[in-house]
Every structure is written in C-alpha cells, then in structure tokens.
Amino acid sequence: MAGKTKGRERPHSKRKRPTRLGEKLLTIRVKLGFSQGGLIRHLGLEGQIERDYISKFERSILEPTLDVLLAYARAISTSGRGEFLEAMIDDKIKLPEKLPADPPKSISPR
C-alpha cells in the first residue's frame, strides 16, 4: 500500500533531544505529589492528553509538545509563568530541590 513504511525504519531526527527530560518530568510529578491522572488535571490538560502519555513522557518514549512542557514549567514555578522551562529541557541545569519553587532564588547550574 502506498504510504506504508512497513519494514522500513523512520528517519532519525538530527534535532538534539534532552536526555534527562523524562527523568525531570517524573521528578516533577513525584515532588508535586500527583498521580498521572492527577497531574493531567493539575496541568489543565484533560481531554488533550491521556494518562498513559505521562508514563511515556517519563520513560522518554514520547517527547511532550511545547504546550505540555509549558504547562509543566508553569506548575513548578510559584509565579505560574513558566520560568523553569529552560531547567526542564537543558540537561546541564538541575531542577529546584523544592517544587513549586521561587524562580529568582532557585535556578542554578548543574
């Protein structure tokens, strides 16, 4: 059939992907004290993503869309403005120890 790629691998993207993103997303959920379903509700993403997506994000099987990443970043900031987006996607930057965190005092290099 036309359009099918059975037996062929999908081309690999040359875009650099954060290697620690899944680990950081799991840390965020655990530190905020949410189940996967509870996190979806907290992020305001009901109807947009399914609970199993959270598991796939945390295991680095799927990479969240930008709007989902921004929702995570807003959830871990005391201001709710998403200042920690860079800390989430940059493997060299640690997440704050305590979440939600105050951005000016918490962003630090690894």
Biopython code that builds the backbone (N, CA, C, O; Angstrom):
import numpy as np
from Bio.PDB.StructureBuilder import StructureBuilder

atoms = [
    (1, "MET", "N", (0.828, -1.190, 0.000)),
    (1, "MET", "CA", (0.000, 0.000, 0.000)),
    (1, "MET", "C", (0.866, 1.245, 0.000)),
    (1, "MET", "O", (1.930, 1.287, 0.618)),
    (2, "ALA", "N", (0.400, 2.232, -0.688)),
    (2, "ALA", "CA", (1.131, 3.497, -0.741)),
    (2, "ALA", "C", (1.116, 4.165, 0.618)),
    (2, "ALA", "O", (0.108, 4.140, 1.324)),
    (3, "GLY", "N", (2.231, 4.756, 0.978)),
    (3, "GLY", "CA", (2.312, 5.498, 2.234)),
    (3, "GLY", "C", (2.705, 4.661, 3.437)),
    (3, "GLY", "O", (3.030, 5.208, 4.490)),
    (4, "LYS", "N", (2.683, 3.363, 3.299)),
    (4, "LYS", "CA", (3.060, 2.496, 4.413)),
    (4, "LYS", "C", (4.574, 2.368, 4.471)),
    (4, "LYS", "O", (5.244, 2.354, 3.438)),
    (5, "THR", "N", (5.101, 2.275, 5.665)),
    (5, "THR", "CA", (6.550, 2.140, 5.836)),
    (5, "THR", "C", (6.898, 0.819, 6.481)),
    (5, "THR", "O", (7.908, 0.709, 7.176)),
    (6, "LYS", "N", (6.060, -0.195, 6.253)),
    (6, "LYS", "CA", (6.303, -1.499, 6.858)),
    (6, "LYS", "C", (7.681, -2.015, 6.453)),
    (6, "LYS", "O", (8.027, -2.049, 5.273)),
    (7, "GLY", "N", (8.438, -2.404, 7.431)),
    (7, "GLY", "CA", (9.755, -2.942, 7.167)),
    (7, "GLY", "C", (10.845, -1.889, 7.061)),
    (7, "GLY", "O", (12.027, -2.226, 7.003)),
    (8, "ARG", "N", (10.465, -0.626, 7.036)),
    (8, "ARG", "CA", (11.461, 0.454, 6.968)),
    (8, "ARG", "C", (11.455, 1.220, 8.272)),
    (8, "ARG", "O", (10.414, 1.415, 8.898)),
    (9, "GLU", "N", (12.626, 1.644, 8.662)),
    (9, "GLU", "CA", (12.723, 2.461, 9.871)),
    (9, "GLU", "C", (12.400, 3.902, 9.537)),
    (9, "GLU", "O", (12.661, 4.380, 8.433)),
    (10, "ARG", "N", (11.825, 4.586, 10.517)),
    (10, "ARG", "CA", (11.579, 6.012, 10.352)),
    (10, "ARG", "C", (12.910, 6.739, 10.382)),
    (10, "ARG", "O", (13.812, 6.348, 11.123)),
    (11, "PRO", "N", (13.046, 7.793, 9.585)),
    (11, "PRO", "CA", (14.314, 8.537, 9.617)),
    (11, "PRO", "C", (14.521, 9.174, 10.983)),
    (11, "PRO", "O", (13.577, 9.664, 11.603)),
    (12, "HIS", "N", (15.749, 9.162, 11.438)),
    (12, "HIS", "CA", (16.080, 9.757, 12.723)),
    (12, "HIS", "C", (16.222, 11.269, 12.567)),
    (12, "HIS", "O", (16.824, 11.760, 11.612)),
    (13, "SER", "N", (15.661, 11.980, 13.514)),
    (13, "SER", "CA", (15.764, 13.435, 13.516)),
    (13, "SER", "C", (17.187, 13.841, 13.907)),
    (13, "SER", "O", (17.812, 13.208, 14.758)),
    (14, "LYS", "N", (17.675, 14.880, 13.291)),
    (14, "LYS", "CA", (19.003, 15.392, 13.640)),
    (14, "LYS", "C", (18.919, 16.392, 14.791)),
    (14, "LYS", "O", (19.939, 16.883, 15.276)),
    (15, "ARG", "N", (17.698, 16.686, 15.220)),
    (15, "ARG", "CA", (17.495, 17.623, 16.317)),
    (15, "ARG", "C", (17.999, 17.000, 17.620)),
    (15, "ARG", "O", (17.701, 15.848, 17.935)),
    (16, "LYS", "N", (18.763, 17.785, 18.361)),
    (16, "LYS", "CA", (19.277, 17.314, 19.643)),
    (16, "LYS", "C", (18.111, 17.241, 20.637)),
    (16, "LYS", "O", (17.349, 18.194, 20.794)),
    (17, "ARG", "N", (17.996, 16.118, 21.284)),
    (17, "ARG", "CA", (16.915, 15.916, 22.257)),
    (17, "ARG", "C", (17.500, 15.904, 23.670)),
    (17, "ARG", "O", (18.579, 15.356, 23.893)),
    (18, "PRO", "N", (16.794, 16.504, 24.614)),
    (18, "PRO", "CA", (17.278, 16.462, 26.001)),
    (18, "PRO", "C", (17.252, 15.020, 26.519)),
    (18, "PRO", "O", (16.229, 14.343, 26.415)),
    (19, "THR", "N", (18.347, 14.562, 27.062)),
    (19, "THR", "CA", (18.429, 13.177, 27.523)),
    (19, "THR", "C", (17.826, 12.982, 28.907)),
    (19, "THR", "O", (17.452, 11.865, 29.266)),
    (20, "ARG", "N", (17.728, 14.043, 29.683)),
    (20, "ARG", "CA", (17.220, 13.923, 31.052)),
    (20, "ARG", "C", (15.779, 14.399, 31.203)),
    (20, "ARG", "O", (15.275, 14.468, 32.324)),
    (21, "LEU", "N", (15.105, 14.730, 30.103)),
    (21, "LEU", "CA", (13.757, 15.279, 30.194)),
    (21, "LEU", "C", (12.789, 14.325, 30.886)),
    (21, "LEU", "O", (12.051, 14.737, 31.780)),
    (22, "GLY", "N", (12.784, 13.073, 30.488)),
    (22, "GLY", "CA", (11.876, 12.105, 31.106)),
    (22, "GLY", "C", (12.090, 11.994, 32.605)),
    (22, "GLY", "O", (11.136, 11.978, 33.383)),
    (23, "GLU", "N", (13.337, 11.919, 32.996)),
    (23, "GLU", "CA", (13.699, 11.856, 34.426)),
    (23, "GLU", "C", (13.184, 13.100, 35.163)),
    (23, "GLU", "O", (12.657, 12.997, 36.271)),
    (24, "LYS", "N", (13.337, 14.255, 34.549)),
    (24, "LYS", "CA", (12.896, 15.501, 35.185)),
    (24, "LYS", "C", (11.375, 15.572, 35.273)),
    (24, "LYS", "O", (10.841, 16.068, 36.265)),
    (25, "LEU", "N", (10.673, 15.085, 34.258)),
    (25, "LEU", "CA", (9.215, 15.099, 34.305)),
    (25, "LEU", "C", (8.697, 14.173, 35.399)),
    (25, "LEU", "O", (7.727, 14.504, 36.081)),
    (26, "LEU", "N", (9.330, 13.025, 35.573)),
    (26, "LEU", "CA", (8.964, 12.122, 36.669)),
    (26, "LEU", "C", (9.225, 12.798, 38.012)),
    (26, "LEU", "O", (8.383, 12.740, 38.908)),
    (27, "THR", "N", (10.372, 13.432, 38.156)),
    (27, "THR", "CA", (10.704, 14.141, 39.395)),
    (27, "THR", "C", (9.656, 15.202, 39.704)),
    (27, "THR", "O", (9.226, 15.339, 40.849)),
    (28, "ILE", "N", (9.251, 15.942, 38.699)),
    (28, "ILE", "CA", (8.240, 16.986, 38.905)),
    (28, "ILE", "C", (6.951, 16.383, 39.428)),
    (28, "ILE", "O", (6.394, 16.875, 40.409)),
    (29, "ARG", "N", (6.468, 15.326, 38.792)),
    (29, "ARG", "CA", (5.204, 14.721, 39.216)),
    (29, "ARG", "C", (5.294, 14.203, 40.647)),
    (29, "ARG", "O", (4.386, 14.413, 41.451)),
    (30, "VAL", "N", (6.398, 13.525, 40.957)),
    (30, "VAL", "CA", (6.576, 12.951, 42.295)),
    (30, "VAL", "C", (6.677, 14.056, 43.345)),
    (30, "VAL", "O", (6.030, 13.976, 44.389)),
    (31, "LYS", "N", (7.484, 15.089, 43.079)),
    (31, "LYS", "CA", (7.654, 16.166, 44.064)),
    (31, "LYS", "C", (6.374, 16.970, 44.269)),
    (31, "LYS", "O", (6.130, 17.489, 45.358)),
    (32, "LEU", "N", (5.560, 17.072, 43.224)),
    (32, "LEU", "CA", (4.279, 17.771, 43.382)),
    (32, "LEU", "C", (3.226, 16.875, 44.032)),
    (32, "LEU", "O", (2.174, 17.357, 44.452)),
    (33, "GLY", "N", (3.507, 15.564, 44.117)),
    (33, "GLY", "CA", (2.626, 14.634, 44.817)),
    (33, "GLY", "C", (1.400, 14.206, 44.030)),
    (33, "GLY", "O", (0.342, 13.979, 44.617)),
    (34, "PHE", "N", (1.523, 14.091, 42.708)),
    (34, "PHE", "CA", (0.369, 13.734, 41.884)),
    (34, "PHE", "C", (0.517, 12.349, 41.275)),
    (34, "PHE", "O", (1.618, 11.893, 40.967)),
    (35, "SER", "N", (-0.636, 11.693, 41.109)),
    (35, "SER", "CA", (-0.693, 10.510, 40.251)),
    (35, "SER", "C", (-0.623, 11.018, 38.818)),
    (35, "SER", "O", (-0.648, 12.228, 38.589)),
    (36, "GLN", "N", (-0.539, 10.116, 37.861)),
    (36, "GLN", "CA", (-0.506, 10.555, 36.464)),
    (36, "GLN", "C", (-1.792, 11.282, 36.081)),
    (36, "GLN", "O", (-1.747, 12.329, 35.434)),
    (37, "GLY", "N", (-2.930, 10.732, 36.477)),
    (37, "GLY", "CA", (-4.211, 11.388, 36.203)),
    (37, "GLY", "C", (-4.339, 12.708, 36.941)),
    (37, "GLY", "O", (-4.855, 13.683, 36.395)),
    (38, "GLY", "N", (-3.872, 12.741, 38.179)),
    (38, "GLY", "CA", (-3.922, 13.971, 38.965)),
    (38, "GLY", "C", (-3.059, 15.064, 38.352)),
    (38, "GLY", "O", (-3.421, 16.240, 38.388)),
    (39, "LEU", "N", (-1.926, 14.680, 37.792)),
    (39, "LEU", "CA", (-1.061, 15.653, 37.147)),
    (39, "LEU", "C", (-1.742, 16.253, 35.919)),
    (39, "LEU", "O", (-1.669, 17.461, 35.693)),
    (40, "ILE", "N", (-2.394, 15.420, 35.139)),
    (40, "ILE", "CA", (-3.103, 15.927, 33.953)),
    (40, "ILE", "C", (-4.141, 16.958, 34.376)),
    (40, "ILE", "O", (-4.259, 18.010, 33.746)),
    (41, "ARG", "N", (-4.889, 16.672, 35.426)),
    (41, "ARG", "CA", (-5.892, 17.629, 35.919)),
    (41, "ARG", "C", (-5.223, 18.906, 36.415)),
    (41, "ARG", "O", (-5.686, 20.008, 36.121)),
    (42, "HIS", "N", (-4.134, 18.757, 37.167)),
    (42, "HIS", "CA", (-3.419, 19.923, 37.709)),
    (42, "HIS", "C", (-2.866, 20.806, 36.592)),
    (42, "HIS", "O", (-2.872, 22.032, 36.701)),
    (43, "LEU", "N", (-2.393, 20.179, 35.528)),
    (43, "LEU", "CA", (-1.840, 20.930, 34.404)),
    (43, "LEU", "C", (-2.926, 21.513, 33.507)),
    (43, "LEU", "O", (-2.636, 22.317, 32.621)),
    (44, "GLY", "N", (-4.171, 21.114, 33.733)),
    (44, "GLY", "CA", (-5.274, 21.601, 32.906)),
    (44, "GLY", "C", (-5.278, 20.994, 31.518)),
    (44, "GLY", "O", (-5.681, 21.640, 30.551)),
    (45, "LEU", "N", (-4.831, 19.752, 31.419)),
    (45, "LEU", "CA", (-4.701, 19.106, 30.115)),
    (45, "LEU", "C", (-5.705, 17.980, 29.894)),
    (45, "LEU", "O", (-5.503, 17.138, 29.019)),
    (46, "GLU", "N", (-6.790, 17.953, 30.682)),
    (46, "GLU", "CA", (-7.812, 16.937, 30.464)),
    (46, "GLU", "C", (-8.354, 17.093, 29.048)),
    (46, "GLU", "O", (-8.579, 18.208, 28.576)),
    (47, "GLY", "N", (-8.557, 15.972, 28.383)),
    (47, "GLY", "CA", (-9.067, 15.994, 27.022)),
    (47, "GLY", "C", (-8.001, 16.253, 25.968)),
    (47, "GLY", "O", (-8.261, 16.096, 24.775)),
    (48, "GLN", "N", (-6.801, 16.649, 26.392)),
    (48, "GLN", "CA", (-5.711, 16.898, 25.447)),
    (48, "GLN", "C", (-4.714, 15.746, 25.411)),
    (48, "GLN", "O", (-4.205, 15.391, 24.348)),
    (49, "ILE", "N", (-4.436, 15.165, 26.575)),
    (49, "ILE", "CA", (-3.530, 14.018, 26.624)),
    (49, "ILE", "C", (-4.136, 12.954, 27.523)),
    (49, "ILE", "O", (-4.935, 13.248, 28.413)),
    (50, "GLU", "N", (-3.744, 11.719, 27.275)),
    (50, "GLU", "CA", (-4.207, 10.582, 28.071)),
    (50, "GLU", "C", (-3.189, 10.283, 29.167)),
    (50, "GLU", "O", (-2.028, 10.683, 29.084)),
    (51, "ARG", "N", (-3.646, 9.576, 30.185)),
    (51, "ARG", "CA", (-2.790, 9.247, 31.323)),
    (51, "ARG", "C", (-1.550, 8.472, 30.894)),
    (51, "ARG", "O", (-0.471, 8.695, 31.443)),
    (52, "ASP", "N", (-1.679, 7.566, 29.926)),
    (52, "ASP", "CA", (-0.520, 6.777, 29.518)),
    (52, "ASP", "C", (0.555, 7.637, 28.848)),
    (52, "ASP", "O", (1.713, 7.227, 28.779)),
    (53, "TYR", "N", (0.188, 8.822, 28.355)),
    (53, "TYR", "CA", (1.193, 9.721, 27.786)),
    (53, "TYR", "C", (2.170, 10.185, 28.861)),
    (53, "TYR", "O", (3.365, 10.321, 28.599)),
    (54, "ILE", "N", (1.665, 10.426, 30.069)),
    (54, "ILE", "CA", (2.537, 10.866, 31.166)),
    (54, "ILE", "C", (3.615, 9.806, 31.400)),
    (54, "ILE", "O", (4.793, 10.134, 31.543)),
    (55, "SER", "N", (3.210, 8.545, 31.437)),
    (55, "SER", "CA", (4.166, 7.456, 31.605)),
    (55, "SER", "C", (5.181, 7.438, 30.462)),
    (55, "SER", "O", (6.376, 7.251, 30.693)),
    (56, "LYS", "N", (4.711, 7.629, 29.248)),
    (56, "LYS", "CA", (5.614, 7.619, 28.087)),
    (56, "LYS", "C", (6.552, 8.820, 28.098)),
    (56, "LYS", "O", (7.700, 8.709, 27.669)),
    (57, "PHE", "N", (6.083, 9.959, 28.579)),
    (57, "PHE", "CA", (6.964, 11.130, 28.714)),
    (57, "PHE", "C", (8.057, 10.828, 29.727)),
    (57, "PHE", "O", (9.233, 11.102, 29.488)),
    (58, "GLU", "N", (7.653, 10.254, 30.874)),
    (58, "GLU", "CA", (8.592, 9.990, 31.960)),
    (58, "GLU", "C", (9.614, 8.910, 31.601)),
    (58, "GLU", "O", (10.715, 8.897, 32.151)),
    (59, "ARG", "N", (9.263, 8.016, 30.696)),
    (59, "ARG", "CA", (10.182, 6.958, 30.261)),
    (59, "ARG", "C", (10.907, 7.335, 28.973)),
    (59, "ARG", "O", (11.616, 6.515, 28.389)),
    (60, "SER", "N", (10.728, 8.576, 28.536)),
    (60, "SER", "CA", (11.366, 9.105, 27.321)),
    (60, "SER", "C", (10.990, 8.344, 26.058)),
    (60, "SER", "O", (11.764, 8.298, 25.102)),
    (61, "ILE", "N", (9.816, 7.753, 26.055)),
    (61, "ILE", "CA", (9.304, 7.095, 24.855)),
    (61, "ILE", "C", (8.702, 8.144, 23.924)),
    (61, "ILE", "O", (8.886, 8.092, 22.708)),
    (62, "LEU", "N", (7.984, 9.088, 24.508)),
    (62, "LEU", "CA", (7.413, 10.218, 23.772)),
    (62, "LEU", "C", (7.989, 11.512, 24.311)),
    (62, "LEU", "O", (8.337, 11.603, 25.489)),
    (63, "GLU", "N", (8.089, 12.495, 23.462)),
    (63, "GLU", "CA", (8.524, 13.822, 23.888)),
    (63, "GLU", "C", (7.291, 14.726, 23.911)),
    (63, "GLU", "O", (6.567, 14.805, 22.918)),
    (64, "PRO", "N", (7.044, 15.410, 25.037)),
    (64, "PRO", "CA", (5.861, 16.262, 25.124)),
    (64, "PRO", "C", (5.907, 17.416, 24.127)),
    (64, "PRO", "O", (6.976, 17.882, 23.732)),
    (65, "THR", "N", (4.727, 17.859, 23.736)),
    (65, "THR", "CA", (4.637, 19.032, 22.870)),
    (65, "THR", "C", (5.016, 20.278, 23.669)),
    (65, "THR", "O", (5.090, 20.238, 24.897)),
    (66, "LEU", "N", (5.250, 21.363, 22.975)),
    (66, "LEU", "CA", (5.652, 22.606, 23.646)),
    (66, "LEU", "C", (4.592, 23.089, 24.634)),
    (66, "LEU", "O", (4.940, 23.575, 25.710)),
    (67, "ASP", "N", (3.303, 22.967, 24.293)),
    (67, "ASP", "CA", (2.274, 23.432, 25.228)),
    (67, "ASP", "C", (2.241, 22.581, 26.498)),
    (67, "ASP", "O", (1.952, 23.096, 27.578)),
    (68, "VAL", "N", (2.530, 21.299, 26.378)),
    (68, "VAL", "CA", (2.593, 20.427, 27.559)),
    (68, "VAL", "C", (3.814, 20.784, 28.405)),
    (68, "VAL", "O", (3.708, 20.861, 29.629)),
    (69, "LEU", "N", (4.966, 21.003, 27.781)),
    (69, "LEU", "CA", (6.162, 21.418, 28.524)),
    (69, "LEU", "C", (5.935, 22.732, 29.254)),
    (69, "LEU", "O", (6.363, 22.894, 30.396)),
    (70, "LEU", "N", (5.269, 23.662, 28.605)),
    (70, "LEU", "CA", (4.985, 24.940, 29.246)),
    (70, "LEU", "C", (4.052, 24.754, 30.439)),
    (70, "LEU", "O", (4.217, 25.423, 31.459)),
    (71, "ALA", "N", (3.081, 23.863, 30.325)),
    (71, "ALA", "CA", (2.178, 23.590, 31.457)),
    (71, "ALA", "C", (2.970, 23.034, 32.643)),
    (71, "ALA", "O", (2.730, 23.433, 33.783)),
    (72, "TYR", "N", (3.909, 22.121, 32.389)),
    (72, "TYR", "CA", (4.773, 21.602, 33.455)),
    (72, "TYR", "C", (5.578, 22.752, 34.077)),
    (72, "TYR", "O", (5.643, 22.880, 35.300)),
    (73, "ALA", "N", (6.186, 23.578, 33.233)),
    (73, "ALA", "CA", (7.023, 24.676, 33.729)),
    (73, "ALA", "C", (6.215, 25.654, 34.572)),
    (73, "ALA", "O", (6.707, 26.158, 35.582)),
    (74, "ARG", "N", (5.003, 25.919, 34.173)),
    (74, "ARG", "CA", (4.137, 26.822, 34.960)),
    (74, "ARG", "C", (3.760, 26.189, 36.295)),
    (74, "ARG", "O", (3.620, 26.888, 37.299)),
    (75, "ALA", "N", (3.599, 24.877, 36.307)),
    (75, "ALA", "CA", (3.202, 24.179, 37.535)),
    (75, "ALA", "C", (4.295, 24.172, 38.587)),
    (75, "ALA", "O", (3.992, 24.073, 39.776)),
    (76, "ILE", "N", (5.557, 24.274, 38.189)),
    (76, "ILE", "CA", (6.632, 24.178, 39.176)),
    (76, "ILE", "C", (7.174, 25.536, 39.597)),
    (76, "ILE", "O", (8.133, 25.606, 40.365)),
    (77, "SER", "N", (6.581, 26.604, 39.111)),
    (77, "SER", "CA", (7.013, 27.945, 39.476)),
    (77, "SER", "C", (5.977, 28.594, 40.387)),
    (77, "SER", "O", (4.776, 28.503, 40.132)),
    (78, "THR", "N", (6.438, 29.243, 41.440)),
    (78, "THR", "CA", (5.498, 29.931, 42.326)),
    (78, "THR", "C", (4.788, 31.075, 41.618)),
    (78, "THR", "O", (3.699, 31.472, 42.031)),
    (79, "SER", "N", (5.387, 31.611, 40.558)),
    (79, "SER", "CA", (4.752, 32.704, 39.821)),
    (79, "SER", "C", (3.745, 32.187, 38.808)),
    (79, "SER", "O", (2.860, 32.929, 38.381)),
    (80, "GLY", "N", (3.869, 30.901, 38.411)),
    (80, "GLY", "CA", (2.989, 30.330, 37.404)),
    (80, "GLY", "C", (3.291, 30.790, 35.989)),
    (80, "GLY", "O", (2.473, 30.605, 35.088)),
    (81, "ARG", "N", (4.474, 31.397, 35.781)),
    (81, "ARG", "CA", (4.809, 31.936, 34.466)),
    (81, "ARG", "C", (5.710, 31.035, 33.641)),
    (81, "ARG", "O", (5.963, 31.354, 32.479)),
    (82, "GLY", "N", (6.199, 29.949, 34.166)),
    (82, "GLY", "CA", (6.978, 29.001, 33.376)),
    (82, "GLY", "C", (8.463, 29.276, 33.294)),
    (82, "GLY", "O", (9.113, 28.878, 32.327)),
    (83, "GLU", "N", (9.011, 29.950, 34.289)),
    (83, "GLU", "CA", (10.441, 30.298, 34.260)),
    (83, "GLU", "C", (11.375, 29.094, 34.247)),
    (83, "GLU", "O", (12.550, 29.243, 33.912)),
    (84, "PHE", "N", (10.898, 27.924, 34.597)),
    (84, "PHE", "CA", (11.763, 26.753, 34.688)),
    (84, "PHE", "C", (11.781, 25.914, 33.415)),
    (84, "PHE", "O", (12.292, 24.795, 33.428)),
    (85, "LEU", "N", (11.245, 26.421, 32.340)),
    (85, "LEU", "CA", (11.252, 25.669, 31.082)),
    (85, "LEU", "C", (12.681, 25.323, 30.663)),
    (85, "LEU", "O", (12.952, 24.198, 30.245)),
    (86, "GLU", "N", (13.581, 26.278, 30.775)),
    (86, "GLU", "CA", (14.981, 26.019, 30.426)),
    (86, "GLU", "C", (15.573, 24.920, 31.306)),
    (86, "GLU", "O", (16.292, 24.053, 30.810)),
    (87, "ALA", "N", (15.277, 24.947, 32.604)),
    (87, "ALA", "CA", (15.807, 23.930, 33.514)),
    (87, "ALA", "C", (15.266, 22.541, 33.165)),
    (87, "ALA", "O", (15.939, 21.533, 33.383)),
    (88, "MET", "N", (14.060, 22.496, 32.629)),
    (88, "MET", "CA", (13.488, 21.210, 32.260)),
    (88, "MET", "C", (14.169, 20.622, 31.031)),
    (88, "MET", "O", (14.414, 19.417, 30.983)),
    (89, "ILE", "N", (14.477, 21.446, 30.040)),
    (89, "ILE", "CA", (14.984, 20.906, 28.777)),
    (89, "ILE", "C", (16.502, 20.943, 28.629)),
    (89, "ILE", "O", (17.049, 20.292, 27.738)),
    (90, "ASP", "N", (17.185, 21.690, 29.482)),
    (90, "ASP", "CA", (18.646, 21.756, 29.416)),
    (90, "ASP", "C", (19.229, 20.711, 30.362)),
    (90, "ASP", "O", (19.062, 20.805, 31.578)),
    (91, "ASP", "N", (19.908, 19.721, 29.803)),
    (91, "ASP", "CA", (20.468, 18.644, 30.617)),
    (91, "ASP", "C", (21.509, 19.134, 31.619)),
    (91, "ASP", "O", (21.809, 18.430, 32.583)),
    (92, "LYS", "N", (22.056, 20.306, 31.413)),
    (92, "LYS", "CA", (23.096, 20.834, 32.300)),
    (92, "LYS", "C", (22.537, 21.582, 33.499)),
    (92, "LYS", "O", (23.291, 21.942, 34.403)),
    (93, "ILE", "N", (21.238, 21.822, 33.525)),
    (93, "ILE", "CA", (20.624, 22.582, 34.612)),
    (93, "ILE", "C", (19.742, 21.659, 35.446)),
    (93, "ILE", "O", (18.920, 20.916, 34.910)),
    (94, "LYS", "N", (19.923, 21.718, 36.756)),
    (94, "LYS", "CA", (19.108, 20.929, 37.679)),
    (94, "LYS", "C", (17.767, 21.612, 37.917)),
    (94, "LYS", "O", (17.649, 22.834, 37.832)),
    (95, "LEU", "N", (16.769, 20.802, 38.213)),
    (95, "LEU", "CA", (15.504, 21.341, 38.699)),
    (95, "LEU", "C", (15.710, 21.817, 40.132)),
    (95, "LEU", "O", (16.617, 21.330, 40.808)),
    (96, "PRO", "N", (14.899, 22.749, 40.611)),
    (96, "PRO", "CA", (14.990, 23.144, 42.014)),
    (96, "PRO", "C", (14.705, 21.948, 42.931)),
    (96, "PRO", "O", (13.953, 21.046, 42.561)),
    (97, "GLU", "N", (15.294, 21.944, 44.101)),
    (97, "GLU", "CA", (15.073, 20.863, 45.059)),
    (97, "GLU", "C", (13.625, 20.824, 45.525)),
    (97, "GLU", "O", (13.027, 19.751, 45.609)),
    (98, "LYS", "N", (13.058, 21.987, 45.829)),
    (98, "LYS", "CA", (11.691, 22.080, 46.329)),
    (98, "LYS", "C", (10.810, 22.621, 45.213)),
    (98, "LYS", "O", (11.141, 23.620, 44.576)),
    (99, "LEU", "N", (9.677, 21.946, 44.982)),
    (99, "LEU", "CA", (8.730, 22.384, 43.956)),
    (99, "LEU", "C", (7.347, 22.541, 44.554)),
    (99, "LEU", "O", (6.967, 21.735, 45.404)),
    (100, "PRO", "N", (6.581, 23.534, 44.153)),
    (100, "PRO", "CA", (6.943, 24.642, 43.279)),
    (100, "PRO", "C", (8.002, 25.523, 43.923)),
    (100, "PRO", "O", (8.141, 25.568, 45.145)),
    (101, "ALA", "N", (8.742, 26.219, 43.076)),
    (101, "ALA", "CA", (9.889, 26.994, 43.532)),
    (101, "ALA", "C", (9.763, 28.456, 43.137)),
    (101, "ALA", "O", (9.027, 28.824, 42.222)),
    (102, "ASP", "N", (10.510, 29.270, 43.863)),
    (102, "ASP", "CA", (10.601, 30.709, 43.577)),
    (102, "ASP", "C", (11.697, 30.895, 42.551)),
    (102, "ASP", "O", (12.862, 30.655, 42.869)),
    (103, "PRO", "N", (11.381, 31.312, 41.331)),
    (103, "PRO", "CA", (12.375, 31.366, 40.251)),
    (103, "PRO", "C", (13.649, 32.151, 40.537)),
    (103, "PRO", "O", (14.731, 31.623, 40.279)),
    (104, "PRO", "N", (13.596, 33.362, 41.047)),
    (104, "PRO", "CA", (14.845, 34.106, 41.202)),
    (104, "PRO", "C", (15.865, 33.440, 42.137)),
    (104, "PRO", "O", (17.067, 33.661, 41.994)),
    (105, "LYS", "N", (15.405, 32.648, 43.068)),
    (105, "LYS", "CA", (16.301, 32.060, 44.060)),
    (105, "LYS", "C", (16.695, 30.624, 43.736)),
    (105, "LYS", "O", (17.588, 30.078, 44.384)),
    (106, "SER", "N", (16.056, 29.999, 42.757)),
    (106, "SER", "CA", (16.199, 28.563, 42.599)),
    (106, "SER", "C", (16.928, 28.087, 41.368)),
    (106, "SER", "O", (17.388, 26.945, 41.356)),
    (107, "ILE", "N", (17.061, 28.884, 40.338)),
    (107, "ILE", "CA", (17.686, 28.412, 39.123)),
    (107, "ILE", "C", (19.200, 28.403, 39.301)),
    (107, "ILE", "O", (19.812, 29.437, 39.571)),
    (108, "SER", "N", (19.797, 27.213, 39.145)),
    (108, "SER", "CA", (21.247, 27.113, 39.312)),
    (108, "SER", "C", (21.794, 26.080, 38.350)),
    (108, "SER", "O", (21.095, 25.132, 37.995)),
    (109, "PRO", "N", (23.053, 26.252, 37.917)),
    (109, "PRO", "CA", (23.660, 25.271, 37.026)),
    (109, "PRO", "C", (23.865, 23.935, 37.732)),
    (109, "PRO", "O", (23.855, 23.856, 38.960)),
    (110, "ARG", "N", (24.043, 22.933, 36.965)),
    (110, "ARG", "CA", (24.234, 21.585, 37.485)),
    (110, "ARG", "C", (25.466, 21.568, 38.282)),
    (110, "ARG", "O", (25.835, 20.527, 38.826)),
]
sb = StructureBuilder()
sb.init_structure("model")
sb.init_model(0)
sb.init_chain("A")
sb.init_seg("    ")
for serial, (resi, resn, name, xyz) in enumerate(atoms, 1):
    if name == "N":
        sb.init_residue(resn, " ", resi, " ")
    sb.init_atom(name, np.array(xyz, "f"), 0.0, 1.0, " ", f" {name:<3s}", serial, name[0])
structure = sb.get_structure()
